[in-house]
């Protein structure tokens, strides 16, 4: 089983205000909220890349400082919001570096290739790839860095808007992969703007608004019309049929 994460009264400047949250091990959690809600700040703290001004964050019952850098890098993978790569490193060279492989090796687990389809991109310079291709390569890099831990069901994977720039086929393929890996024991936390996909694939959702947790739990119990309207300041219609949720945006009444 992978690592559980517990946050108690986490505050970070004006971005996070008194966040208390428990993220279970071996669960795929989606962080949802409007722009500026604090999603990226929360993910940085969970990844151990940002220190809160106050409060406590425990990973498997220990503070981040209790883990050595090499130990942390061995099981914690992080993907930040899409950035454009300007240097002429090839995808193969990037993977070899993060997977700690020899220069002659091409190491690409079948599960990653099936979901992200990057093998044909290996010889190409990163700065010549499209935005969506770069996104898939960067996601693959995050997995590869901790793949030995993933195979043992002991990885923590933190993804900030991993669906950004991906076409619909790769969005679903990535989320299916995340569900499968979390079912094997890995802990996965990601931010998402597609509520329907989160309702379909998340084990747990966390709703943020203005740096505070509004609600957290299973999608069926948390993603109600009233709760989503409260979080996004926009009307939603949520229908449930045989345990399946269907979420659509409503129509905001215009004021004159």
N, C-alpha and C positions, 0 to 999 in steps of 0.2 A: 504494500500500500504506500502511496506517495504522502506528501506533506500537507497537513492542514494548516490554515492560516487564520490567525485571530487578531483583530484590531480592536483596540479599546480607546475610545475618546480621542481619535486622531484628529489633529488640527494642523493645517498648513496654510499660513498667511490667510488670504481671503478665499482660497480655493477649496479647502476642505474644512468642515466645521463639526467637530465632535462625532467623527465616524466610528461607530462600533459595529463590528461585523464578524461573523464566523463563516469561513469558506471551507467546506468539507474536503477532505482528501479524496481523490479519485472521482471528482465531479467536474463537469464542464459548466462554468458560470459565465453568464453574459452580463456585462455592465451596460445599462441603458440610461440615456438622459439626453437632454437638449445640448446644443453647443454651449460650452462654458459651465457645464454642470459639475465638472471636476473629475471626469472619467480618466483622462490622461494622468492627472496628478495622483489619483488613487492607484493606477497601474504602476506608476514609477515607484511608489512606496512599496507595493507588493513585490516588485522586482528587486527591491533593495538598492535602487539607484537614486533615491531621494529620501532625506531624513525629515520626519515630521517635526514641527515646532514643539508639539506636546502630544502626549498619549503614548501608547505602547503597541508595538507590532511584533507578534511572535510567529515564527515559522517552525512548525513541529515542536512547539513549546520552548523555542530558543529565540533570542534576539538575532538579528542579522549579523551583529558584531561577533557573535559566537561562532559563526562559520568562517573558515578561511576563504580567501578569494578564489583559490584554485578549487576548493570543495564546492563553493557556490556556483562557479562557472561550469562545474561538471554536471549539475542537475537542473539549473535554472536557465531557461532560454527566454530571450526577450526580443520582441519585434516592435519597433516604434512605428508611428505613422509614416506613410510613404514619403520617402525623400528621393530626389533624383541623384543618381550616381554619376559623377563627372569624370572619374579616372578610368584608365583603360585596362583594368583587371578583368580577366575573363571569369565567367561563371565557374568554370572548372577550378581556377586558382582560388576563388573565394571559398568554394566548398572544401578544397583540400586544406586550406588554412583553418577553417572553423571545425572541420571534422578531425583535424590533427592526423591527416593521412600523408603518406609518402607522395612525392611529386608525380610518380608514375601511376598512381591509383586513381580509378574512377569509382568512387563509393557513393552509390545512390540507392538507398533501400527501395524495394519495389513499392511499398506503401506510399512513399513520398512521390515517386514517379507517377503512380496511378492517379494520385490526387492533383498534383501540381504540374505534371508534364513539362519537365525542364531538361530532360536529357539532350534534346536537340539544341538547347541553348548553351551547352557546356563550352564550346570553343569560341563563343561570341563575346566581345568586350561588353561590359555592363553598360557603358555609356552609349552603346548602339542599340540597346533594347528599348522596346516601348514601355510605357509606364506600367501596364499590366504585367508584362514579362518581368520587369524589375521587381514588381511586388511578389510574384511567384518565386523568383530566385531568392529574395530576401526572406520569405517565409521558410523556404527550404533550408536556408542557412541557419535560421533559428532552431529548427528541428535537428539538423545535423550536429550542431554544437553539443547537444545533450542526448544524442540518439542512444548511446549505451545505457543511459538512465531510463530513456523511454522504453527500451526493450525489457527492462526489469520492472516497469511500472512504477518508477521512482522519480519521474521528472516533474518539474513545475514549469509550465509554459504560459507566458504572459504576452498577449497580443493586443496591440493598440490599433484598432480599426483594420484588421487583417483583410476584410472584404473590399477595401478601397481599391478601385481600379480593376477588380476581377470581373470577368464576364459571369453570367448566371451559372454556367456549367461548373466553373471552377469554384464559385462561391459554395455551391452545394457540396462539391467534392471535398473541399477543405473542411466544412462543418461536419460532414459524415466522418472524415478522418479524425477530427477532434473528439467526436462522440465515441468512436471506437477506441481511441487511445485512453480516454478518461475511464471507459468501462474496464480497461486493463489495469487501472490503478493510478494513472497519471492525473495530476491536478492541472486543469486548464482554465485560465481566466482571460476573457477577451471583451473588448468594447465593440458595440455594433449599433448601426442606425436603422437596420431593417428589422422592424418589430415582428413581422411575419416569420422571418427566418429564425429569430430568437425563440419565438413561441414554438417553432417546429423542432429546434435542435438543442436548446439549452436544458440542462438538468435543473439549474437554478438561475434566477435573474435577480439583479440588484437594480432598483430604480433610484437614480440620483436626481436631486434638484438643488441648484445653488449650493453645492458642497455638502449636502446632507442626504442621508439615506431616508427615502420615503417609505420604501417597502422592500423586502427581500424574501424569496421563497420560490416554490415551483411556479412555472409560468401559468398554469391553470388557476392558481389561487391569487397570483399577484397582478397579472396583466388583465385587469378588468377595465371596462370603459371609463369608469369614474377615476380609477387610479392613473390611467394613461393620460386622461385629460388634465388631471392635477399636475402631472410631471411635465407634460409638453405644452400646456396651455393651448390645447387644440382638441376638438372633439374626435372621438373614435367610436367605431362600432365593433364590438367583439361578439362573435357568435361561436358557440361550442356545439359540435355535433359528434357524437360517439367518441368523446374524449379528444377531438381535434379542434384546435382553435383557428378561427379565421378573423383576421384583424384588418379593418379598412378605415381610412381616414374619413371623417364625417365632413360636413359643410359648416364652416363658421359663418354665423349670421353677420351680415354687414351692418354697420351702424351709420346712420346718416345725421 
